[in-house]
Amino acid sequence: MSDCCFKKENYSNQQVANVLNRAPQTINNEIKRGTITQLKHQAQSGKVYDYYSSFYDSDAGQLFYDKQQINCGRRPKWTDIDTFIEWADDKMLKEKWSPDIVVGFALKHDLFNSALIPCISTLYQWIDRGIMRTKNIDLLEKLSRKTKVIKHENPPNKKILGVSIEQRPEIIDSIKTSGHWEIDTVVGNKTKCDAVLLTLAERQTRFEVIFKLNDKDAKSVERAIQDL
């Protein structure tokens, strides 16, 4: 909050709140965190007197706010369990325990507060993120474990391109009837200056129509077909 507008006049906190359209408590908090005390010296009659003066400074208030923002928020769980992390690293590095055994052993024997013991997947994440001294290369079981790949017959993110050309009726392949067209795009060397051509060929008569497109996207193709 800038204090330049309120230096010449003495406003109450309520008046400042009304001007800035803020709650009075917000103004109180800002003034409290932005108030600084300075030690001043004044010479009088050959003597130097020290006295303290307090005043509001917007830069000091902003600096205090920025420091508070750094410390706000929920602390990661691993920052409060240094003892468990040291013990777990020793077991995995020196005795070659797996993360599964580390977590299970700690829970079974009540070595630590249960609230401070992470689950197995979390411990693996800490290793991946470099929070632990233990690295993935130190985990013999993880290196030898084969990841199971699940194959989907119809992947959920696969682009749907329509009915395959292999499923067209046999009568179209026989070329005995007219009215069946084949459509394709011809692209140059894929530079900005190369033209994109749309070709449409009637299968029986081989009559062909060619359009020049601005781009090879679906909208350009659709626009050319509508023009036809």
N, C-alpha and C positions, 0 to 999 in steps of 0.2 A: 504494500500500500504506500503510495507516494505521499510525503508530508509537505510537498511544495505548496499545496493549496491552502494549508491551514497554519502557516507560520505567522501571517500578519494579524490574524484574529484568533482569539481564544474561544474555541468551540468545545462544548461538552461532548462526551462520548455518544450521547443520544443524538445530538445534532449531526455529528459526523456519520453516524449510522443511517440517519434519514437521508443525508446527501448521497451517500454511496449505496443506498438501498441494501444494507446489510443488517444483520441482527446486532444489537448492542453488545452481546457477549463476544461476538466475533471481533469487534473493535477493541474490547477490553483485552482479549487474548493477544491481538496484534501489538497493542501498546506495551503489554507486559513483556513479550519476547523481544520487542524492538527497543526497549529502554536500556540505555547504557549509562554507565557512571564514569566520569572523567575526573582525574586529579588535576587541579589547576593551581598555579602559583601567582601570587600577587605581591608586588613589592610596595611597601608603604613605610615611610619614615625610616628608611635604611634597613628595614627588616622584610623578610620574605615570609608570607603566610600561605599555608596550603589549605585548600578547601575542595570539597567534592561537589560536582554538579551533575545532575541526572537529566537526560532529555531523550526524546524518541528519535531513532534513526531507522529509516526504512531499509537500508542495506543490511543493518544488523539483524532486523527482523527476518529478512529473506534468508540470510545466512543461517540463522537458527532453524528456520523451517526446513531448509535443504538438508541440514544434518539430521533432523528428526525423521525425515522421509527415508533416509538411508537405513535407519534402524527399525523402521516400522515393518509390519508384515510378519507372517508366521515363520519361525526359524526352522530350517530343515532338521529332521529327526537326528541325522547323523552328527550334527554339531553338539549334541548333548550326551553322546554315548562314546566318548573317547576310549573308555576302559574296555567296552565290548569290541570296538574296532581293533584295538591293539591285540586283544586276546584272539580274535578271529584271524587276524593276519598271521600271528605266530602259528596257529594250528594249520592254516592252509599252506604257509610257506615252509615251515620246518617239519611238520608231521604229515604234510600232503593230504590233509582232510579236504573233502569237498564242501561247498557251501551248504548242501543238504545236511551233512553230518554235523557241521558247526552249529546250525540253528537247532537241529533236533537234540543234540547233546546239551546245549545251553538251556533249552526248555525242560528237558527231562530231569536235569540235576539242579534246577533253580539257581544257576550260577549268577544270574542277573535278574533285575526286575523285568517281568514279562512285558511290560509296556516299552522297555528299552531294547527288546530283541526284535529285529526286523523279520519279516517273512522271507522265505527262500528267494522269491523273485526279486524282492527289494535288494537283497544282498548281492544278487547277480548284477542288478542295475548299478549299484555302488561300485562294483568292480569295473563294469564297462565305462563308467563316467570318471574313473581315476580317483575316486574318493579313498579307496583302499590302497595299501602298498601291494596287495596281491593283484597280479595281472592275469588276463585270460590264458596266457601261455603257461602260467603256473598251475592251471587247473587241468590235471591229466584227464579226468573224466570228460570235461567239456571238449577237449581237443579230439578225443577218440569217439565221442558221441556223434552218430549220424543223424542229421536233421531229416525228419520225415516230411516229404513234399506231398501235399494233398492236391491232386489234380481234379479240377472241376470240368464236368462235361460241357457246361455252359458258363464260362466265367462271368461273374456278375458285372464286370466293368468292360466286357467286350463290346465293341461298337456294333450296333445292329445295322447291316448294310442292305437288308431286304432279302427277297427270295433269290436263291442261288440260280445261276444260269443253267446248272446241271439239272434243275427240276422243271425246265420248260417242257411242254408237251412234245411228243415225238413228231407230230405233224409239222411243227416248225422246222425241225431238222431235215425233213424230207423235201422242203422247198417246193411243195406242190400248190401252196396257196400264197396269195400276196397279202400285203398289209402288215408284215412282220419286219420290224426295224432293229438294227443294231446301232448302238450309240457308244461313242468313245471320245476321249480327249487326246490331243496331240500337243505335247509340251516341248519347247525348244531346249536350250542349254541351261534353263532355269536361272536366267539373269533377268533383271528388271526390264530390259529392252526386248526380250524374246516374246513372240506372240503365242497365244494359246488358241488352238483350233478345236472346234467341236464338230465331229463328223457323225452323220446319220446316214445309214445305208439300208435300203430296202432289200431283203434277202433274195427275193425271187427275181426282180428286174435289175438288181444291182444299181438302181437309181440312187444317187448320192447327193447330199446337201452338206455344205461346209459353212460354218459360222466362225467369225473371229471374235473371241471373248476378251474381256478386260482382265479376267482372272479365271482360275480353274476351280473356284469354290462352287458350292451347290447353288447359290443364288444366281450366279452368272449363267450356269447351265440352265436353270429353270427359266430365266428371263429369255434366253435364246429359243427355248422350246415354245414358250408362249408366243413369241414373235412369229415362229413358224406356223 
